[in-house]
Amino acid sequence: MKAKLMNGLTFAINAYAKPINLKAKLMNGLTFAINAYAKPINLKAKLMNGLTFAINAYTKSINVKAKLMNGVTFAINVNTNL
């Protein structure tokens, strides 16, 4: 009788523990899925930052070039006026 009660109790505990484990596994799976999804977003963000940096660096060089051209044009105009 005692053994059956103990078995019944063990069975009840196991039956309760299984859903907890399943829940934990589901949560881990969800966390994994979120992380797997988040990584490409981070990579995308880093790529976008790199791209933005490259565009800014290129834009700056264009601006410098434009300023140089304005300076050359200004110098040509000054020489022409003389």
PDB file as gemmi writes it, atoms N, CA and C in Angstrom:
CRYST1    1.000    1.000    1.000  90.00  90.00  90.00 P 1                      
ATOM      1  N   MET A   1       0.825  -1.201   0.000  1.00  0.00           N  
ATOM      2  CA  MET A   1       0.000   0.000   0.000  1.00  0.00           C  
ATOM      3  C   MET A   1       0.869   1.264   0.000  1.00  0.00           C  
ATOM      4  N   LYS A   2       1.882   1.252   0.886  1.00  0.00           N  
ATOM      5  CA  LYS A   2       2.786   2.390   0.972  1.00  0.00           C  
ATOM      6  C   LYS A   2       3.541   2.570  -0.354  1.00  0.00           C  
ATOM      7  N   ALA A   3       3.984   1.441  -0.905  1.00  0.00           N  
ATOM      8  CA  ALA A   3       4.724   1.483  -2.162  1.00  0.00           C  
ATOM      9  C   ALA A   3       3.847   2.059  -3.276  1.00  0.00           C  
ATOM     10  N   LYS A   4       2.573   1.644  -3.307  1.00  0.00           N  
ATOM     11  CA  LYS A   4       1.652   2.143  -4.327  1.00  0.00           C  
ATOM     12  C   LYS A   4       1.414   3.634  -4.151  1.00  0.00           C  
ATOM     13  N   LEU A   5       1.290   4.076  -2.895  1.00  0.00           N  
ATOM     14  CA  LEU A   5       1.112   5.506  -2.620  1.00  0.00           C  
ATOM     15  C   LEU A   5       2.341   6.287  -3.079  1.00  0.00           C  
ATOM     16  N   MET A   6       3.532   5.730  -2.761  1.00  0.00           N  
ATOM     17  CA  MET A   6       4.781   6.379  -3.145  1.00  0.00           C  
ATOM     18  C   MET A   6       4.883   6.433  -4.667  1.00  0.00           C  
ATOM     19  N   ASN A   7       4.518   5.320  -5.317  1.00  0.00           N  
ATOM     20  CA  ASN A   7       4.531   5.283  -6.783  1.00  0.00           C  
ATOM     21  C   ASN A   7       3.549   6.311  -7.357  1.00  0.00           C  
ATOM     22  N   GLY A   8       2.366   6.370  -6.723  1.00  0.00           N  
ATOM     23  CA  GLY A   8       1.349   7.321  -7.165  1.00  0.00           C  
ATOM     24  C   GLY A   8       1.836   8.755  -7.011  1.00  0.00           C  
ATOM     25  N   LEU A   9       2.525   9.007  -5.895  1.00  0.00           N  
ATOM     26  CA  LEU A   9       3.069  10.331  -5.626  1.00  0.00           C  
ATOM     27  C   LEU A   9       4.170  10.667  -6.631  1.00  0.00           C  
ATOM     28  N   THR A  10       5.042   9.700  -6.852  1.00  0.00           N  
ATOM     29  CA  THR A  10       6.131   9.878  -7.824  1.00  0.00           C  
ATOM     30  C   THR A  10       5.546  10.147  -9.200  1.00  0.00           C  
ATOM     31  N   PHE A  11       4.510   9.379  -9.558  1.00  0.00           N  
ATOM     32  CA  PHE A  11       3.848   9.555 -10.849  1.00  0.00           C  
ATOM     33  C   PHE A  11       3.262  10.961 -10.963  1.00  0.00           C  
ATOM     34  N   ALA A  12       2.607  11.404  -9.859  1.00  0.00           N  
ATOM     35  CA  ALA A  12       2.002  12.740  -9.850  1.00  0.00           C  
ATOM     36  C   ALA A  12       3.068  13.817  -9.993  1.00  0.00           C  
ATOM     37  N   ILE A  13       4.186  13.639  -9.270  1.00  0.00           N  
ATOM     38  CA  ILE A  13       5.287  14.617  -9.354  1.00  0.00           C  
ATOM     39  C   ILE A  13       5.854  14.645 -10.775  1.00  0.00           C  
ATOM     40  N   ASN A  14       6.071  13.471 -11.345  1.00  0.00           N  
ATOM     41  CA  ASN A  14       6.596  13.393 -12.715  1.00  0.00           C  
ATOM     42  C   ASN A  14       5.636  14.020 -13.717  1.00  0.00           C  
ATOM     43  N   ALA A  15       4.350  13.735 -13.526  1.00  0.00           N  
ATOM     44  CA  ALA A  15       3.335  14.282 -14.422  1.00  0.00           C  
ATOM     45  C   ALA A  15       3.332  15.815 -14.343  1.00  0.00           C  
ATOM     46  N   TYR A  16       3.612  16.353 -13.155  1.00  0.00           N  
ATOM     47  CA  TYR A  16       3.663  17.799 -12.957  1.00  0.00           C  
ATOM     48  C   TYR A  16       4.977  18.362 -13.523  1.00  0.00           C  
ATOM     49  N   ALA A  17       6.063  17.580 -13.332  1.00  0.00           N  
ATOM     50  CA  ALA A  17       7.385  18.035 -13.768  1.00  0.00           C  
ATOM     51  C   ALA A  17       7.478  18.085 -15.295  1.00  0.00           C  
ATOM     52  N   LYS A  18       6.827  17.166 -15.986  1.00  0.00           N  
ATOM     53  CA  LYS A  18       6.905  17.115 -17.449  1.00  0.00           C  
ATOM     54  C   LYS A  18       6.428  18.407 -18.110  1.00  0.00           C  
ATOM     55  N   PRO A  19       5.243  18.916 -17.731  1.00  0.00           N  
ATOM     56  CA  PRO A  19       4.831  20.189 -18.337  1.00  0.00           C  
ATOM     57  C   PRO A  19       5.798  21.335 -18.041  1.00  0.00           C  
ATOM     58  N   ILE A  20       6.415  21.316 -16.854  1.00  0.00           N  
ATOM     59  CA  ILE A  20       7.398  22.357 -16.507  1.00  0.00           C  
ATOM     60  C   ILE A  20       8.587  22.253 -17.457  1.00  0.00           C  
ATOM     61  N   ASN A  21       9.070  21.018 -17.668  1.00  0.00           N  
ATOM     62  CA  ASN A  21      10.185  20.801 -18.597  1.00  0.00           C  
ATOM     63  C   ASN A  21       9.815  21.219 -20.011  1.00  0.00           C  
ATOM     64  N   LEU A  22       8.598  20.844 -20.420  1.00  0.00           N  
ATOM     65  CA  LEU A  22       8.129  21.215 -21.757  1.00  0.00           C  
ATOM     66  C   LEU A  22       8.082  22.735 -21.889  1.00  0.00           C  
ATOM     67  N   LYS A  23       7.561  23.374 -20.828  1.00  0.00           N  
ATOM     68  CA  LYS A  23       7.482  24.836 -20.836  1.00  0.00           C  
ATOM     69  C   LYS A  23       8.889  25.430 -20.954  1.00  0.00           C  
ATOM     70  N   ALA A  24       9.829  24.866 -20.172  1.00  0.00           N  
ATOM     71  CA  ALA A  24      11.217  25.340 -20.210  1.00  0.00           C  
ATOM     72  C   ALA A  24      11.811  25.139 -21.600  1.00  0.00           C  
ATOM     73  N   LYS A  25      11.537  23.967 -22.198  1.00  0.00           N  
ATOM     74  CA  LYS A  25      12.055  23.688 -23.542  1.00  0.00           C  
ATOM     75  C   LYS A  25      11.435  24.624 -24.569  1.00  0.00           C  
ATOM     76  N   LEU A  26      10.139  24.882 -24.425  1.00  0.00           N  
ATOM     77  CA  LEU A  26       9.462  25.822 -25.329  1.00  0.00           C  
ATOM     78  C   LEU A  26      10.049  27.212 -25.195  1.00  0.00           C  
ATOM     79  N   MET A  27      10.281  27.630 -23.930  1.00  0.00           N  
ATOM     80  CA  MET A  27      10.867  28.947 -23.685  1.00  0.00           C  
ATOM     81  C   MET A  27      12.269  29.031 -24.272  1.00  0.00           C  
ATOM     82  N   ASN A  28      13.066  27.959 -24.085  1.00  0.00           N  
ATOM     83  CA  ASN A  28      14.410  27.918 -24.661  1.00  0.00           C  
ATOM     84  C   ASN A  28      14.338  27.999 -26.183  1.00  0.00           C  
ATOM     85  N   GLY A  29      13.400  27.268 -26.749  1.00  0.00           N  
ATOM     86  CA  GLY A  29      13.214  27.280 -28.197  1.00  0.00           C  
ATOM     87  C   GLY A  29      12.819  28.658 -28.684  1.00  0.00           C  
ATOM     88  N   LEU A  30      11.953  29.312 -27.924  1.00  0.00           N  
ATOM     89  CA  LEU A  30      11.510  30.658 -28.266  1.00  0.00           C  
ATOM     90  C   LEU A  30      12.665  31.635 -28.163  1.00  0.00           C  
ATOM     91  N   THR A  31      13.429  31.512 -27.070  1.00  0.00           N  
ATOM     92  CA  THR A  31      14.600  32.373 -26.865  1.00  0.00           C  
ATOM     93  C   THR A  31      15.590  32.171 -28.002  1.00  0.00           C  
ATOM     94  N   PHE A  32      15.825  30.910 -28.369  1.00  0.00           N  
ATOM     95  CA  PHE A  32      16.739  30.588 -29.463  1.00  0.00           C  
ATOM     96  C   PHE A  32      16.253  31.226 -30.756  1.00  0.00           C  
ATOM     97  N   ALA A  33      14.945  31.097 -31.009  1.00  0.00           N  
ATOM     98  CA  ALA A  33      14.369  31.664 -32.230  1.00  0.00           C  
ATOM     99  C   ALA A  33      14.502  33.178 -32.244  1.00  0.00           C  
ATOM    100  N   ILE A  34      14.258  33.805 -31.097  1.00  0.00           N  
ATOM    101  CA  ILE A  34      14.383  35.267 -30.996  1.00  0.00           C  
ATOM    102  C   ILE A  34      15.838  35.676 -31.230  1.00  0.00           C  
ATOM    103  N   ASN A  35      16.772  34.949 -30.603  1.00  0.00           N  
ATOM    104  CA  ASN A  35      18.199  35.247 -30.788  1.00  0.00           C  
ATOM    105  C   ASN A  35      18.621  35.056 -32.230  1.00  0.00           C  
ATOM    106  N   ALA A  36      18.149  33.971 -32.831  1.00  0.00           N  
ATOM    107  CA  ALA A  36      18.488  33.692 -34.228  1.00  0.00           C  
ATOM    108  C   ALA A  36      17.948  34.796 -35.131  1.00  0.00           C  
ATOM    109  N   TYR A  37      16.783  35.327 -34.781  1.00  0.00           N  
ATOM    110  CA  TYR A  37      16.176  36.414 -35.556  1.00  0.00           C  
ATOM    111  C   TYR A  37      16.880  37.736 -35.267  1.00  0.00           C  
ATOM    112  N   ALA A  38      17.286  37.909 -33.992  1.00  0.00           N  
ATOM    113  CA  ALA A  38      17.927  39.163 -33.573  1.00  0.00           C  
ATOM    114  C   ALA A  38      19.309  39.316 -34.193  1.00  0.00           C  
ATOM    115  N   LYS A  39      20.038  38.210 -34.335  1.00  0.00           N  
ATOM    116  CA  LYS A  39      21.398  38.288 -34.883  1.00  0.00           C  
ATOM    117  C   LYS A  39      21.420  38.897 -36.282  1.00  0.00           C  
ATOM    118  N   PRO A  40      20.593  38.411 -37.216  1.00  0.00           N  
ATOM    119  CA  PRO A  40      20.591  39.051 -38.535  1.00  0.00           C  
ATOM    120  C   PRO A  40      20.199  40.526 -38.470  1.00  0.00           C  
ATOM    121  N   ILE A  41      19.298  40.874 -37.525  1.00  0.00           N  
ATOM    122  CA  ILE A  41      18.912  42.282 -37.372  1.00  0.00           C  
ATOM    123  C   ILE A  41      20.134  43.085 -36.938  1.00  0.00           C  
ATOM    124  N   ASN A  42      20.906  42.551 -35.968  1.00  0.00           N  
ATOM    125  CA  ASN A  42      22.126  43.229 -35.519  1.00  0.00           C  
ATOM    126  C   ASN A  42      23.133  43.332 -36.642  1.00  0.00           C  
ATOM    127  N   LEU A  43      23.288  42.231 -37.381  1.00  0.00           N  
ATOM    128  CA  LEU A  43      24.213  42.230 -38.509  1.00  0.00           C  
ATOM    129  C   LEU A  43      23.779  43.261 -39.536  1.00  0.00           C  
ATOM    130  N   LYS A  44      22.456  43.275 -39.812  1.00  0.00           N  
ATOM    131  CA  LYS A  44      21.901  44.228 -40.762  1.00  0.00           C  
ATOM    132  C   LYS A  44      22.176  45.651 -40.290  1.00  0.00           C  
ATOM    133  N   ALA A  45      21.958  45.872 -38.978  1.00  0.00           N  
ATOM    134  CA  ALA A  45      22.206  47.198 -38.404  1.00  0.00           C  
ATOM    135  C   ALA A  45      23.672  47.583 -38.559  1.00  0.00           C  
ATOM    136  N   LYS A  46      24.578  46.632 -38.281  1.00  0.00           N  
ATOM    137  CA  LYS A  46      26.014  46.905 -38.417  1.00  0.00           C  
ATOM    138  C   LYS A  46      26.377  47.164 -39.875  1.00  0.00           C  
ATOM    139  N   LEU A  47      25.797  46.378 -40.770  1.00  0.00           N  
ATOM    140  CA  LEU A  47      26.033  46.598 -42.199  1.00  0.00           C  
ATOM    141  C   LEU A  47      25.531  47.972 -42.613  1.00  0.00           C  
ATOM    142  N   MET A  48      24.334  48.320 -42.122  1.00  0.00           N  
ATOM    143  CA  MET A  48      23.760  49.624 -42.448  1.00  0.00           C  
ATOM    144  C   MET A  48      24.634  50.736 -41.884  1.00  0.00           C  
ATOM    145  N   ASN A  49      25.151  50.559 -40.660  1.00  0.00           N  
ATOM    146  CA  ASN A  49      26.043  51.559 -40.072  1.00  0.00           C  
ATOM    147  C   ASN A  49      27.312  51.693 -40.901  1.00  0.00           C  
ATOM    148  N   GLY A  50      27.845  50.570 -41.329  1.00  0.00           N  
ATOM    149  CA  GLY A  50      29.045  50.566 -42.182  1.00  0.00           C  
ATOM    150  C   GLY A  50      28.766  51.269 -43.497  1.00  0.00           C  
ATOM    151  N   LEU A  51      27.602  50.991 -44.050  1.00  0.00           N  
ATOM    152  CA  LEU A  51      27.211  51.603 -45.313  1.00  0.00           C  
ATOM    153  C   LEU A  51      27.039  53.104 -45.137  1.00  0.00           C  
ATOM    154  N   THR A  52      26.371  53.491 -44.051  1.00  0.00           N  
ATOM    155  CA  THR A  52      26.168  54.909 -43.744  1.00  0.00           C  
ATOM    156  C   THR A  52      27.520  55.596 -43.582  1.00  0.00           C  
ATOM    157  N   PHE A  53      28.431  54.934 -42.865  1.00  0.00           N  
ATOM    158  CA  PHE A  53      29.772  55.486 -42.665  1.00  0.00           C  
ATOM    159  C   PHE A  53      30.469  55.687 -44.005  1.00  0.00           C  
ATOM    160  N   ALA A  54      30.369  54.663 -44.871  1.00  0.00           N  
ATOM    161  CA  ALA A  54      30.999  54.746 -46.192  1.00  0.00           C  
ATOM    162  C   ALA A  54      30.388  55.876 -47.017  1.00  0.00           C  
ATOM    163  N   ILE A  55      29.056  55.992 -46.956  1.00  0.00           N  
ATOM    164  CA  ILE A  55      28.361  57.057 -47.692  1.00  0.00           C  
ATOM    165  C   ILE A  55      28.798  58.419 -47.163  1.00  0.00           C  
ATOM    166  N   ASN A  56      28.883  58.548 -45.830  1.00  0.00           N  
ATOM    167  CA  ASN A  56      29.312  59.815 -45.233  1.00  0.00           C  
ATOM    168  C   ASN A  56      30.739  60.165 -45.635  1.00  0.00           C  
ATOM    169  N   ALA A  57      31.612  59.157 -45.600  1.00  0.00           N  
ATOM    170  CA  ALA A  57      33.009  59.374 -45.975  1.00  0.00           C  
ATOM    171  C   ALA A  57      33.094  59.790 -47.441  1.00  0.00           C  
ATOM    172  N   TYR A  58      32.270  59.179 -48.278  1.00  0.00           N  
ATOM    173  CA  TYR A  58      32.246  59.491 -49.708  1.00  0.00           C  
ATOM    174  C   TYR A  58      31.655  60.883 -49.927  1.00  0.00           C  
ATOM    175  N   THR A  59      30.589  61.193 -49.185  1.00  0.00           N  
ATOM    176  CA  THR A  59      29.948  62.511 -49.292  1.00  0.00           C  
ATOM    177  C   THR A  59      30.918  63.597 -48.879  1.00  0.00           C  
ATOM    178  N   LYS A  60      31.681  63.350 -47.791  1.00  0.00           N  
ATOM    179  CA  LYS A  60      32.675  64.323 -47.334  1.00  0.00           C  
ATOM    180  C   LYS A  60      33.708  64.575 -48.415  1.00  0.00           C  
ATOM    181  N   SER A  61      34.187  63.497 -49.056  1.00  0.00           N  
ATOM    182  CA  SER A  61      35.194  63.660 -50.106  1.00  0.00           C  
ATOM    183  C   SER A  61      34.592  64.438 -51.282  1.00  0.00           C  
ATOM    184  N   ILE A  62      33.303  64.194 -51.565  1.00  0.00           N  
ATOM    185  CA  ILE A  62      32.630  64.947 -52.633  1.00  0.00           C  
ATOM    186  C   ILE A  62      32.546  66.419 -52.234  1.00  0.00           C  
ATOM    187  N   ASN A  63      32.205  66.670 -50.967  1.00  0.00           N  
ATOM    188  CA  ASN A  63      32.138  68.048 -50.474  1.00  0.00           C  
ATOM    189  C   ASN A  63      33.491  68.734 -50.560  1.00  0.00           C  
ATOM    190  N   VAL A  64      34.538  68.013 -50.167  1.00  0.00           N  
ATOM    191  CA  VAL A  64      35.900  68.557 -50.236  1.00  0.00           C  
ATOM    192  C   VAL A  64      36.239  68.858 -51.690  1.00  0.00           C  
ATOM    193  N   LYS A  65      35.897  67.906 -52.565  1.00  0.00           N  
ATOM    194  CA  LYS A  65      36.146  68.080 -53.998  1.00  0.00           C  
ATOM    195  C   LYS A  65      35.400  69.313 -54.509  1.00  0.00           C  
ATOM    196  N   ALA A  66      34.141  69.445 -54.085  1.00  0.00           N  
ATOM    197  CA  ALA A  66      33.316  70.581 -54.498  1.00  0.00           C  
ATOM    198  C   ALA A  66      33.932  71.889 -54.005  1.00  0.00           C  
ATOM    199  N   LYS A  67      34.423  71.890 -52.764  1.00  0.00           N  
ATOM    200  CA  LYS A  67      35.057  73.085 -52.211  1.00  0.00           C  
ATOM    201  C   LYS A  67      36.332  73.413 -52.976  1.00  0.00           C  
ATOM    202  N   LEU A  68      37.100  72.377 -53.309  1.00  0.00           N  
ATOM    203  CA  LEU A  68      38.320  72.582 -54.100  1.00  0.00           C  
ATOM    204  C   LEU A  68      37.966  73.177 -55.457  1.00  0.00           C  
ATOM    205  N   MET A  69      36.931  72.621 -56.077  1.00  0.00           N  
ATOM    206  CA  MET A  69      36.497  73.122 -57.387  1.00  0.00           C  
ATOM    207  C   MET A  69      36.037  74.565 -57.265  1.00  0.00           C  
ATOM    208  N   ASN A  70      35.308  74.898 -56.196  1.00  0.00           N  
ATOM    209  CA  ASN A  70      34.871  76.277 -55.971  1.00  0.00           C  
ATOM    210  C   ASN A  70      36.082  77.196 -55.807  1.00  0.00           C  
ATOM    211  N   GLY A  71      37.081  76.686 -55.085  1.00  0.00           N  
ATOM    212  CA  GLY A  71      38.316  77.456 -54.886  1.00  0.00           C  
ATOM    213  C   GLY A  71      39.024  77.681 -56.205  1.00  0.00           C  
ATOM    214  N   VAL A  72      39.080  76.640 -57.039  1.00  0.00           N  
ATOM    215  CA  VAL A  72      39.722  76.746 -58.358  1.00  0.00           C  
ATOM    216  C   VAL A  72      38.934  77.734 -59.206  1.00  0.00           C  
ATOM    217  N   THR A  73      37.620  77.593 -59.206  1.00  0.00           N  
ATOM    218  CA  THR A  73      36.757  78.499 -59.988  1.00  0.00           C  
ATOM    219  C   THR A  73      36.960  79.931 -59.504  1.00  0.00           C  
ATOM    220  N   PHE A  74      37.013  80.101 -58.193  1.00  0.00           N  
ATOM    221  CA  PHE A  74      37.216  81.431 -57.611  1.00  0.00           C  
ATOM    222  C   PHE A  74      38.563  82.003 -58.072  1.00  0.00           C  
ATOM    223  N   ALA A  75      39.605  81.161 -58.017  1.00  0.00           N  
ATOM    224  CA  ALA A  75      40.947  81.591 -58.442  1.00  0.00           C  
ATOM    225  C   ALA A  75      40.946  81.958 -59.919  1.00  0.00           C  
ATOM    226  N   ILE A  76      40.272  81.167 -60.746  1.00  0.00           N  
ATOM    227  CA  ILE A  76      40.189  81.442 -62.189  1.00  0.00           C  
ATOM    228  C   ILE A  76      39.464  82.768 -62.405  1.00  0.00           C  
ATOM    229  N   ASN A  77      38.379  82.988 -61.676  1.00  0.00           N  
ATOM    230  CA  ASN A  77      37.618  84.226 -61.799  1.00  0.00           C  
ATOM    231  C   ASN A  77      38.454  85.441 -61.405  1.00  0.00           C  
ATOM    232  N   VAL A  78      39.210  85.276 -60.318  1.00  0.00           N  
ATOM    233  CA  VAL A  78      40.065  86.371 -59.847  1.00  0.00           C  
ATOM    234  C   VAL A  78      41.100  86.695 -60.922  1.00  0.00           C  
ATOM    235  N   ASN A  79      41.734  85.650 -61.486  1.00  0.00           N  
ATOM    236  CA  ASN A  79      42.755  85.845 -62.532  1.00  0.00           C  
ATOM    237  C   ASN A  79      42.144  86.488 -63.770  1.00  0.00           C  
ATOM    238  N   THR A  80      40.940  86.066 -64.108  1.00  0.00           N  
ATOM    239  CA  THR A  80      40.273  86.586 -65.297  1.00  0.00           C  
ATOM    240  C   THR A  80      39.956  88.072 -65.109  1.00  0.00           C  
ATOM    241  N   ASN A  81      39.518  88.425 -63.910  1.00  0.00           N  
ATOM    242  CA  ASN A  81      39.164  89.812 -63.621  1.00  0.00           C  
ATOM    243  C   ASN A  81      40.382  90.721 -63.632  1.00  0.00           C  
ATOM    244  N   LEU A  82      41.551  90.169 -63.299  1.00  0.00           N  
ATOM    245  CA  LEU A  82      42.778  90.961 -63.307  1.00  0.00           C  
ATOM    246  C   LEU A  82      43.170  91.184 -64.755  1.00  0.00           C  
TER     247      LEU A  82                                                      
END                                                                             
